[in-house]
Amino acid sequence: MLSGHGYKSEVFKEPGVFTSVGLLSYALVELCFICLGEMLMELCEENEVLRFWFEELTPSDWFKKSEELDELVRERFGTTVRAALEGRLDSWSETAEGSLALILLIDQFTRNIYRDTPQAFAGDAKALEISLRCVELGFVEHEKMGYRHFMLIPMMHSEDLEVQDRSLALFEKYTEEKVLGFARRHRGVIARFGRYPHRNRILGRDSTAEEIEFLKEPGSSF
């Protein structure tokens, strides 16, 4: 068909070239279909994210390591998480509930979907920006304590001591004593090491001798 339109190229006369080009073309077409399929998949709404986290799950589910839960989050929210990481849901940050849903997607759900990989922390910087904005705009004054807790939690995940120092007063004001206790523990680790040692292996960072000893202690990995 190509030759009939004058497009036949000598390249296809070379042994194996047609096969290689054909395989490459097939791979590109397949990739396009995968990308198109993902784009056409319906993204979750912010209320679905909040309902899942605060109604379908219990507080005991939020921080436990569970392959079953990780897979559930991946299946239900994987596409929406990728959209959030790519900035396609930035308009959500105009409201308190939308900001919280974004934080959950890129600060919590990433830790489920990409557990033990660098991608687990891919949304942390953006989540911190949203968290600080929640404070600035007064979103953190929300009537629901659970909402306030997770609006602030990107600060707890930060490896910046100044952010950690600022966060303690906020956790004290807007959350409960148990959450404040965790915030103080996180701040203590950053004050001591300047980073979270339990992330070193995942992020390809060399651990110091002191960090290695610290990681042998119970609860050192949160």
ABEGO torsion letter per residue (X at the ends): XAAAAGABBAAAABBGAAAAAAAAAAAAAAAAAAAAAAAABBBBBAAAAAAAAAAABBAAAAABBBAAAAAAAAAAAAAAAAAAAAGAAAAAAABAAAAAAAAAAAAAAAAAAABGBAAAAAAAAAAAAAAAAAAAAGAAABABAAAAAAAAAAAAABABAAAAAAAAAAAAAABBAAAAAAAAAAAAAAAAAGBBAAAAAAAGBBBBAAAAAAAABBGAAX
